[in-house]
Amino acid sequence: MSERTSRAPTWLTAIDDALGWVEETAWDLREIADRAATGWRKVAADWHTLAEDVQMLAQEAARLPDRSVRLATTSWLVGQVVLSYRLHALRTPFLSEETARTQLEALHAHNARRFQEGSARHGAGFLKIGQMLSTRPDLLPEAWIAELAKLQDAAPALPFAVIRTVVEDDLGAPLEDLFAAFDPEPIGAASIAQVHRAQMPDGEPVAVKVRRPGVESLLDLDLDVLEGFIASTRSMLPDADWLAITREVRTAVSAELDFAREAVVMDRVAEFFRAHPKIRVPRSRPERCGERVLTATFCEGRRIADALDEWTAARASGDAAAGARLDETLGLLLEAYLRMVLEAGVFQADPHPGNLLVASDGTLVVLDFGCSRELVPSRRRLYLGLAAAILAGDRENTAARLRELGFTTRSGQPDSLLTFAEAMLGAFRRMAEGGEAWLAPAAVEAELRGLLHAVERDPVTKLPDDFVMLGRVFGTLGGLFQHHRPRIDWGRHVAPVLGAAWLR
């Protein structure tokens, strides 16, 4: 466990350690049910007493400094979830397999709803992590994914007076001197910042991203608590390299606070796509950027999710033109990410629907580079080799490339890795072969079950750090493509990118 994780509330760690010991012991005591039942009643009584103590702490937290208040309330939220899972595990030896599974599914639904509501209420790190995890059905149960998806638009907007104060303090001048116009209503509010439309003195429309006051300390505290949560519930989660995942998530979330880095990455990708006729990225206006304010050119467009839903419905009604627009837009989206990963060497790692726009002329706009990841040329080459092996259906070469990248399994055999690779990129292999790329819903469910069974039999024990964000991106895109089922023009959007990258 990391040093930061060790700073998680000591009561949560102590409870988890105690219940973990009782859980292990319960299996050995199965044949003497009377003694086990007595032990269970004692644990339940102890838990009831502890719950009352912690509730009292949370109720009286208003007397404490803000950081302590948040520590008490968020720890109580996490503690409820942790304890419910640990107590379920304690009871499992005395339940039938079917009853245990049914109760666990109900517990997933209850805890997911509890965590989603708490994340929306607390914001900051809880909200951000919830949003990120909502795109990872390979890591969390279905009930959690469904609930966490509600967090994508859950951030409350800050009052304009707060925004004005941050902008003026950071840029050192009155708002009216900095901008010719500044819309007090935000066009987007997120867990770390919110965005307002404005106009520069030279008349150019811009988007002004303003960091929420105090969010830095809240993120740090929330990440500590959430790492403790992951550590305490790992036995109830799918086997995975959670150390690498939590480490990379902390790095990614913390990087979103660095507006100077975001401006550099955004300008780098904007320059990369400068000559592309249908992919656009905003550019920063450095004279209006600071530590807590990032100003960039404003790009018009509608949210990609709204456009895709409309075109999918129209296509189902026989509108061929709508189907063609859908195919073209998702083809551009796939091309944009392939080019960022394999050619530019840096990619936007948060393909949230609000970060992707479609302009009236069909141009794809990629926004928000706060969450981004760089790949050095040697790693790009390895990922290109992996993609080529998967697309060729070469299992032996795929296994070799996975090992070379740093993936490992508990047994050392590649079977679960190969199943995972097929689940992630199988649709693109079928697309390259000219067949039907997208599986029927029942086949998707069967493929997911097969993946989960493979990982249960032989867990993936090590993930390369750079794959955590890369897997998140292509997992999210794969789900989007599977839902809308486009016909990608492989020869125009994909093959030239792969070929150019291979020749580099």
C-alpha positions as CSV (number, residue, x, y, z in Angstrom):
1,M,0.0,0.0,0.0
2,S,1.3,3.5,-0.9
3,E,2.3,6.0,1.8
4,R,-0.8,8.1,0.8
5,T,-3.0,5.1,1.2
6,S,-1.6,4.5,4.7
7,R,-3.0,7.9,5.6
8,A,-6.6,6.8,5.1
9,P,-8.6,6.9,8.3
10,T,-7.2,4.6,10.9
11,W,-10.7,3.4,12.0
12,L,-11.5,2.2,8.5
13,T,-8.2,0.3,8.2
14,A,-8.7,-1.2,11.7
15,I,-12.2,-2.4,10.9
16,D,-11.2,-3.9,7.7
17,D,-8.3,-5.8,9.3
18,A,-10.5,-7.1,12.0
19,L,-13.3,-8.2,9.7
20,G,-10.7,-9.7,7.3
21,W,-9.5,-12.0,10.1
22,V,-13.0,-12.9,11.1
23,E,-13.9,-13.7,7.5
24,E,-10.9,-16.1,7.1
25,T,-11.7,-17.7,10.4
26,A,-15.4,-18.2,9.5
27,W,-14.5,-20.7,6.7
28,D,-12.7,-22.9,9.3
29,L,-15.6,-22.7,11.7
30,R,-18.3,-23.7,9.2
31,E,-18.9,-27.2,10.7
32,I,-19.6,-25.7,14.2
33,A,-22.5,-23.4,13.2
34,D,-23.5,-22.6,16.8
35,R,-20.2,-21.1,17.7
36,A,-20.0,-19.3,14.3
37,A,-23.5,-17.9,14.8
38,T,-22.5,-16.6,18.3
39,G,-19.5,-15.0,16.8
40,W,-21.6,-13.4,14.0
41,R,-24.0,-11.9,16.6
42,K,-21.0,-10.4,18.4
43,V,-19.5,-8.9,15.3
44,A,-22.9,-7.5,14.4
45,A,-23.3,-6.0,17.8
46,D,-19.8,-4.5,17.7
47,W,-20.6,-3.1,14.2
48,H,-23.8,-1.5,15.5
49,T,-21.9,0.2,18.4
50,L,-19.2,1.4,16.0
51,A,-21.8,2.7,13.5
52,E,-23.4,4.7,16.2
53,D,-20.0,6.2,17.2
54,V,-19.1,7.1,13.6
55,Q,-22.6,8.6,13.0
56,M,-22.2,10.8,16.1
57,L,-18.7,11.9,14.7
58,A,-20.3,12.8,11.4
59,Q,-23.1,14.7,13.1
60,E,-20.8,16.7,15.2
61,A,-18.3,17.3,12.4
62,A,-19.7,20.8,11.8
63,R,-17.5,22.0,14.7
64,L,-14.3,20.9,13.0
65,P,-12.3,22.6,10.3
66,D,-13.5,22.1,6.7
67,R,-10.9,19.4,5.9
68,S,-11.8,17.5,9.0
69,V,-15.5,17.8,8.2
70,R,-14.9,16.3,4.7
71,L,-12.7,13.6,6.1
72,A,-15.4,12.6,8.6
73,T,-18.3,12.6,6.1
74,T,-16.4,11.0,3.2
75,S,-14.9,8.4,5.4
76,W,-18.4,7.6,6.8
77,L,-19.6,7.1,3.2
78,V,-16.8,4.9,2.2
79,G,-16.9,3.0,5.6
80,Q,-20.6,2.1,5.0
81,V,-19.7,0.6,1.6
82,V,-16.6,-1.2,2.8
83,L,-18.3,-2.7,5.9
84,S,-21.4,-3.9,4.0
85,Y,-19.1,-5.8,1.6
86,R,-16.9,-7.2,4.3
87,L,-19.9,-8.3,6.4
88,H,-21.4,-9.9,3.3
89,A,-18.2,-11.8,2.8
90,L,-18.4,-12.9,6.4
91,R,-21.8,-14.4,5.9
92,T,-21.1,-16.1,2.6
93,P,-19.8,-19.4,4.1
94,F,-23.2,-20.0,5.7
95,L,-25.3,-19.3,2.6
96,S,-26.1,-21.3,-0.5
97,E,-24.2,-20.2,-3.7
98,E,-27.4,-18.9,-5.3
99,T,-28.4,-16.9,-2.2
100,A,-25.0,-15.5,-1.8
101,R,-25.0,-14.4,-5.5
102,T,-28.4,-12.8,-5.2
103,Q,-27.5,-10.9,-2.1
104,L,-24.3,-9.7,-3.6
105,E,-26.1,-8.4,-6.7
106,A,-28.6,-6.5,-4.4
107,L,-25.6,-5.2,-2.4
108,H,-23.9,-4.0,-5.5
109,A,-27.0,-2.0,-6.5
110,H,-27.5,-0.5,-3.1
111,N,-23.9,0.5,-2.6
112,A,-23.6,1.8,-6.2
113,R,-26.6,4.1,-5.6
114,R,-25.2,5.2,-2.2
115,F,-21.7,6.0,-3.7
116,Q,-23.2,7.8,-6.7
117,E,-25.4,10.0,-4.5
118,G,-22.5,10.7,-2.1
119,S,-20.1,11.5,-5.0
120,A,-22.6,14.0,-6.5
121,R,-23.0,15.6,-3.1
122,H,-19.3,15.8,-2.2
123,G,-17.9,16.6,-5.7
124,A,-14.1,17.1,-6.2
125,G,-12.2,13.8,-6.2
126,F,-15.2,11.6,-5.5
127,L,-17.1,13.0,-8.5
128,K,-14.0,12.8,-10.8
129,I,-13.2,9.2,-9.8
130,G,-16.8,8.2,-10.2
131,Q,-16.9,9.7,-13.7
132,M,-13.7,7.9,-14.7
133,L,-14.9,4.5,-13.3
134,S,-18.2,4.8,-15.0
135,T,-16.5,4.0,-18.3
136,R,-14.8,0.8,-17.0
137,P,-17.3,-2.1,-17.1
138,D,-14.2,-4.4,-17.2
139,L,-13.4,-3.3,-13.6
140,L,-16.8,-2.8,-11.9
141,P,-20.1,-4.7,-11.7
142,E,-22.9,-3.6,-14.0
143,A,-24.9,-2.0,-11.2
144,W,-22.0,0.3,-10.4
145,I,-21.5,1.3,-14.0
146,A,-25.2,2.2,-14.4
147,E,-25.2,4.4,-11.3
148,L,-21.9,6.1,-11.9
149,A,-22.9,7.0,-15.4
150,K,-25.3,9.5,-13.8
151,L,-22.2,11.4,-12.5
152,Q,-21.2,12.6,-16.0
153,D,-23.3,15.7,-15.7
154,A,-23.5,16.0,-11.9
155,A,-21.2,18.9,-11.1
156,P,-23.0,21.9,-9.7
157,A,-22.2,25.3,-11.1
158,L,-20.3,27.9,-9.0
159,P,-21.9,31.4,-8.5
160,F,-20.6,33.9,-11.0
161,A,-19.2,36.1,-8.1
162,V,-16.8,33.2,-7.2
163,I,-15.7,32.9,-10.9
164,R,-15.1,36.6,-11.2
165,T,-12.9,36.6,-8.0
166,V,-10.8,33.7,-9.2
167,V,-10.3,35.2,-12.7
168,E,-9.4,38.6,-11.4
169,D,-7.1,37.3,-8.7
170,D,-5.3,35.0,-11.1
171,L,-4.9,37.4,-14.0
172,G,-4.4,40.5,-12.0
173,A,-7.0,42.8,-13.5
174,P,-10.7,43.6,-13.4
175,L,-12.8,41.2,-15.5
176,E,-14.0,44.1,-17.8
177,D,-10.4,45.0,-18.6
178,L,-9.5,41.4,-19.4
179,F,-12.5,40.5,-21.7
180,A,-14.8,42.5,-24.0
181,A,-17.6,40.3,-22.8
182,F,-18.0,37.4,-20.3
183,D,-21.1,35.3,-20.0
184,P,-22.0,34.8,-16.4
185,E,-23.8,31.5,-17.2
186,P,-21.3,28.6,-17.6
187,I,-21.4,26.4,-20.7
188,G,-20.0,23.5,-18.7
189,A,-19.4,22.6,-15.1
190,A,-17.1,19.7,-14.0
191,S,-15.6,18.4,-10.8
192,I,-12.4,20.4,-11.1
193,A,-13.3,23.5,-13.2
194,Q,-16.1,25.2,-15.0
195,V,-16.1,26.9,-18.4
196,H,-17.6,30.2,-19.5
197,R,-17.9,31.8,-22.9
198,A,-16.2,35.1,-23.4
199,Q,-14.9,37.5,-26.0
200,M,-11.3,38.8,-26.2
201,P,-10.6,42.5,-26.7
202,D,-9.7,41.7,-30.3
203,G,-13.2,40.3,-30.9
204,E,-12.3,36.5,-30.9
205,P,-14.7,34.3,-29.0
206,V,-13.0,32.2,-26.4
207,A,-13.8,29.6,-23.7
208,V,-12.5,30.4,-20.2
209,K,-11.8,27.5,-17.9
210,V,-11.7,28.4,-14.3
211,R,-10.5,26.1,-11.5
212,R,-12.8,25.6,-8.5
213,P,-11.4,27.3,-5.4
214,G,-9.9,24.9,-2.9
215,V,-10.3,21.8,-5.1
216,E,-6.6,20.9,-4.8
217,S,-6.8,19.9,-1.1
218,L,-10.1,18.2,-1.6
219,L,-8.8,16.1,-4.4
220,D,-5.8,15.0,-2.4
221,L,-7.9,14.1,0.6
222,D,-10.5,12.3,-1.5
223,L,-7.9,10.3,-3.4
224,D,-6.5,9.1,0.0
225,V,-9.9,8.0,1.1
226,L,-10.7,6.3,-2.2
227,E,-7.5,4.4,-2.3
228,G,-8.3,3.1,1.2
229,F,-11.7,2.1,-0.2
230,I,-10.2,0.2,-3.1
231,A,-7.7,-1.5,-0.8
232,S,-10.5,-2.6,1.6
233,T,-12.8,-4.0,-1.1
234,R,-10.4,-5.6,-3.4
235,S,-11.6,-9.1,-2.5
236,M,-15.1,-8.1,-3.8
237,L,-13.8,-6.6,-7.1
238,P,-12.5,-8.4,-10.2
239,D,-8.9,-9.4,-10.0
240,A,-6.8,-6.7,-11.5
241,D,-3.6,-4.7,-11.0
242,W,-5.3,-2.2,-8.7
243,L,-2.0,-0.7,-7.6
244,A,-1.2,0.4,-11.1
245,I,-4.7,1.5,-11.7
246,T,-4.9,3.7,-8.5
247,R,-1.4,5.0,-9.1
248,E,-2.3,6.1,-12.7
249,V,-5.6,7.5,-11.7
250,R,-4.0,9.7,-9.0
251,T,-1.4,10.9,-11.5
252,A,-4.1,11.7,-14.1
253,V,-6.5,13.4,-11.7
254,S,-3.6,15.5,-10.2
255,A,-2.4,16.5,-13.6
256,E,-5.8,18.1,-14.3
257,L,-4.9,20.8,-11.9
258,D,-1.9,21.9,-14.0
259,F,-3.4,24.3,-16.4
260,A,0.0,25.3,-17.8
261,R,0.6,21.7,-18.8
262,E,-2.9,21.4,-20.3
263,A,-2.3,24.5,-22.5
264,V,1.0,23.0,-23.8
265,V,-0.6,19.7,-24.6
266,M,-3.6,21.3,-26.2
267,D,-1.5,23.5,-28.4
268,R,0.7,20.6,-29.4
269,V,-2.3,18.5,-30.5
270,A,-3.9,21.5,-32.2
271,E,-0.8,22.0,-34.3
272,F,-0.7,18.3,-35.1
273,F,-4.2,18.5,-36.5
274,R,-3.7,21.9,-38.1
275,A,-3.9,20.6,-41.7
276,H,-6.6,18.1,-41.1
277,P,-9.8,19.2,-42.8
278,K,-12.2,17.5,-40.4
279,I,-10.5,17.3,-36.9
280,R,-10.0,20.4,-34.8
281,V,-8.6,21.2,-31.4
282,P,-8.7,24.6,-29.7
283,R,-5.6,26.7,-29.1
284,S,-4.7,28.6,-26.0
285,R,-4.6,32.4,-25.6
286,P,-1.5,32.6,-23.4
287,E,-2.1,36.3,-22.5
288,R,-5.3,35.3,-20.7
289,C,-4.0,32.1,-19.0
290,G,-2.8,31.7,-15.4
291,E,-2.4,29.1,-12.7
292,R,-6.2,28.8,-12.2
293,V,-7.5,30.2,-15.6
294,L,-7.1,28.7,-19.0
295,T,-8.4,30.6,-22.0
296,A,-8.7,29.0,-25.4
297,T,-10.3,29.6,-28.8
298,F,-14.0,28.8,-28.8
299,C,-15.2,25.9,-31.0
300,E,-18.8,25.7,-32.0
301,G,-20.6,22.3,-32.1
302,R,-23.1,20.1,-30.5
303,R,-22.4,17.3,-28.1
304,I,-21.4,14.1,-30.0
305,A,-23.7,12.0,-27.9
306,D,-26.8,14.1,-28.9
307,A,-25.8,14.0,-32.5
308,L,-25.2,10.2,-32.5
309,D,-28.4,9.4,-30.7
310,E,-30.4,11.5,-33.3
311,W,-28.7,9.9,-36.3
312,T,-29.0,6.4,-34.9
313,A,-32.8,6.9,-34.5
314,A,-33.1,8.4,-37.9
315,R,-31.1,5.6,-39.5
316,A,-33.4,3.0,-37.9
317,S,-36.3,4.8,-39.6
318,G,-34.6,4.4,-43.0
319,D,-32.7,7.7,-43.2
320,A,-29.6,6.8,-45.2
321,A,-28.1,10.3,-44.9
322,A,-28.3,10.2,-41.1
323,G,-26.5,6.8,-41.2
324,A,-23.8,8.2,-43.4
325,R,-23.2,11.1,-41.0
326,L,-23.0,8.7,-38.1
327,D,-20.5,6.5,-39.9
328,E,-18.4,9.5,-40.9
329,T,-18.3,11.0,-37.4
330,L,-17.3,7.8,-35.6
331,G,-14.8,7.1,-38.3
332,L,-13.2,10.6,-37.6
333,L,-13.3,9.8,-33.9
334,L,-11.4,6.6,-34.3
335,E,-9.0,8.2,-36.7
336,A,-8.4,11.1,-34.2
337,Y,-7.4,8.8,-31.4
338,L,-5.3,6.5,-33.6
339,R,-3.4,9.5,-34.8
340,M,-2.9,11.0,-31.3
341,V,-1.7,7.7,-29.9
342,L,0.4,6.4,-32.8
343,E,1.6,9.6,-34.4
344,A,1.4,12.6,-32.1
345,G,2.5,10.6,-29.1
346,V,0.0,12.3,-26.7
347,F,-3.7,11.7,-26.4
348,Q,-6.7,13.2,-24.7
349,A,-7.6,10.5,-22.2
350,D,-11.2,11.6,-21.3
351,P,-13.5,10.9,-24.2
352,H,-16.5,12.1,-22.2
353,P,-19.5,13.1,-24.4
354,G,-19.1,16.7,-23.3
355,N,-15.5,16.8,-24.5
356,L,-16.4,15.8,-28.1
357,L,-18.4,18.1,-30.4
358,V,-19.6,17.8,-34.0
359,A,-19.6,21.1,-35.9
360,S,-22.3,21.9,-38.5
361,D,-19.9,21.1,-41.3
362,G,-19.2,17.6,-39.8
363,T,-15.9,18.6,-38.2
364,L,-15.0,16.6,-35.1
365,V,-13.8,18.9,-32.2
366,V,-11.8,17.4,-29.3
367,L,-11.8,19.5,-26.1
368,D,-10.3,19.4,-22.7
369,F,-6.7,18.1,-22.5
370,G,-6.5,18.3,-18.7
371,C,-6.6,14.5,-18.6
372,S,-4.0,13.4,-21.2
373,R,-1.2,10.9,-21.5
374,E,2.1,10.9,-23.4
375,L,3.6,7.8,-25.1
376,V,7.3,7.8,-26.0
377,P,8.2,6.4,-29.5
378,S,9.3,3.0,-28.3
379,R,6.0,2.4,-26.5
380,R,4.0,3.6,-29.5
381,R,5.9,1.1,-31.6
382,L,5.0,-1.7,-29.2
383,Y,1.3,-0.8,-29.1
384,L,1.3,-0.6,-32.9
385,G,2.8,-4.1,-33.0
386,L,0.1,-5.4,-30.6
387,A,-2.6,-3.9,-32.7
388,A,-1.2,-5.4,-35.9
389,A,-1.0,-8.8,-34.3
390,I,-4.6,-8.6,-33.0
391,L,-5.9,-7.4,-36.4
392,A,-4.1,-10.2,-38.1
393,G,-5.6,-12.8,-35.7
394,D,-2.1,-13.9,-34.8
395,R,-2.5,-15.2,-31.2
396,E,1.2,-16.2,-30.8
397,N,2.5,-12.8,-31.8
398,T,-0.2,-11.1,-29.8
399,A,0.9,-13.0,-26.7
400,A,4.5,-12.0,-27.3
401,R,3.6,-8.3,-27.8
402,L,1.6,-8.3,-24.6
403,R,4.5,-9.8,-22.6
404,E,6.8,-7.2,-24.2
405,L,4.5,-4.4,-23.1
406,G,4.6,-5.6,-19.5
407,F,1.3,-7.5,-19.1
408,T,1.5,-10.5,-16.8
409,T,-0.9,-13.1,-15.5
410,R,-0.8,-15.1,-12.3
411,S,0.0,-18.3,-14.2
412,G,2.3,-16.8,-16.7
413,Q,0.1,-18.1,-19.5
414,P,-1.4,-15.6,-22.0
415,D,-4.9,-17.0,-22.3
416,S,-6.8,-14.4,-20.2
417,L,-4.7,-11.7,-21.9
418,L,-5.7,-13.0,-25.3
419,T,-9.4,-13.1,-24.3
420,F,-9.1,-9.5,-23.1
421,A,-7.4,-8.4,-26.3
422,E,-10.1,-10.0,-28.4
423,A,-12.8,-8.3,-26.3
424,M,-11.2,-4.9,-26.8
425,L,-10.2,-5.0,-30.4
426,G,-12.1,-8.0,-31.9
427,A,-14.6,-5.7,-33.5
428,F,-11.9,-3.8,-35.4
429,R,-10.3,-7.0,-36.5
430,R,-13.7,-8.1,-38.0
431,M,-14.0,-4.7,-39.5
432,A,-10.6,-5.0,-41.2
433,E,-11.7,-8.4,-42.6
434,G,-14.7,-6.8,-44.2
435,G,-17.3,-8.7,-42.1
436,E,-20.0,-7.6,-39.6
437,A,-18.0,-5.8,-36.9
438,W,-20.6,-5.5,-34.2
439,L,-21.9,-8.4,-32.2
440,A,-25.6,-8.9,-31.3
441,P,-26.4,-8.0,-27.6
442,A,-26.5,-11.6,-26.6
443,A,-23.1,-12.2,-28.1
444,V,-21.7,-9.2,-26.3
445,E,-23.0,-10.5,-23.0
446,A,-21.5,-13.9,-23.7
447,E,-18.2,-12.3,-24.6
448,L,-18.1,-10.3,-21.4
449,R,-19.0,-13.4,-19.3
450,G,-16.2,-15.3,-21.1
451,L,-13.8,-12.5,-20.2
452,L,-14.8,-12.4,-16.6
453,H,-14.4,-16.2,-16.3
454,A,-11.0,-16.1,-17.9
455,V,-9.8,-13.4,-15.5
456,E,-11.2,-15.3,-12.6
457,R,-9.3,-18.4,-13.6
458,D,-6.1,-16.6,-14.3
459,P,-6.1,-12.9,-13.1
460,V,-4.0,-10.3,-14.8
461,T,-1.5,-9.4,-12.1
462,K,0.4,-6.6,-13.8
463,L,-0.7,-3.8,-16.2
464,P,1.7,-1.3,-17.7
465,D,1.0,2.1,-16.3
466,D,0.5,3.7,-19.7
467,F,-2.2,1.2,-20.5
468,V,-4.6,2.3,-17.7
469,M,-5.5,5.5,-19.6
470,L,-5.1,3.9,-23.0
471,G,-7.4,1.1,-22.0
472,R,-9.9,3.5,-20.6
473,V,-10.0,5.4,-23.9
474,F,-10.4,2.5,-26.2
475,G,-12.8,0.7,-23.8
476,T,-15.0,3.8,-23.9
477,L,-14.8,4.2,-27.6
478,G,-15.5,0.5,-28.1
479,G,-18.7,0.8,-26.0
480,L,-19.8,3.8,-28.0
481,F,-19.2,2.1,-31.3
482,Q,-20.9,-1.1,-30.2
483,H,-24.0,0.9,-29.2
484,H,-24.2,2.9,-32.5
485,R,-22.8,0.1,-34.8
486,P,-21.2,2.3,-37.5
487,R,-19.8,1.2,-40.7
488,I,-16.3,2.6,-40.6
489,D,-14.5,3.4,-43.8
490,W,-11.4,1.4,-42.9
491,G,-9.4,2.4,-46.0
492,R,-9.9,6.1,-45.3
493,H,-9.9,6.4,-41.5
494,V,-7.7,3.5,-40.2
495,A,-5.4,1.9,-42.7
496,P,-3.5,5.1,-43.7
497,V,-2.8,5.8,-40.0
498,L,-1.6,2.3,-39.3
499,G,0.5,2.3,-42.4
500,A,2.1,5.6,-41.8
501,A,2.9,4.7,-38.2
502,W,4.5,1.4,-39.2
503,L,6.8,3.2,-41.7
504,R,8.1,5.7,-39.1
